[in-house]
Amino acid sequence: MKLIKSIFITAALATSAMASISVFAQSMADMTVGEIRKIDKDASKITIKHGEIKNLEMPPMTMVFTVKEPALLDKVKPGDKVKFAVVREDGKMIVTDIQSTQ
Ligand SMILES: [Cu+2]
């Protein structure tokens, strides 16, 4: 019984490790490059001059995004070159992650 239990636990650990790797790979693949133009923390909005957003099939442009968490805005400032993740939710573009690349 003890052996079966440890095999089960090993399998569960392996599965969860694989799941985190694939989430990681997914989030890396979906990062878009850009440069911060403006930050409006009260409104949770950020203006980014962005490169092509492959997962949303959007060409490069400067536009306003809503951020998922206002705390994301503490990590960056206008002028920063960044990598960010964006998803479409209810017709709105939501930035789910952002990090300075300089
Ligand atoms: Cu755009």
Boltz pocket constraint, residues with backbone or C-beta under 6 A from the ligand:
constraints:
  - pocket:
      binder: B
      contacts: [[A, 50], [A, 58], [A, 59], [A, 60], [A, 61], [A, 62], [A, 63]]
      max_distance: 6.0
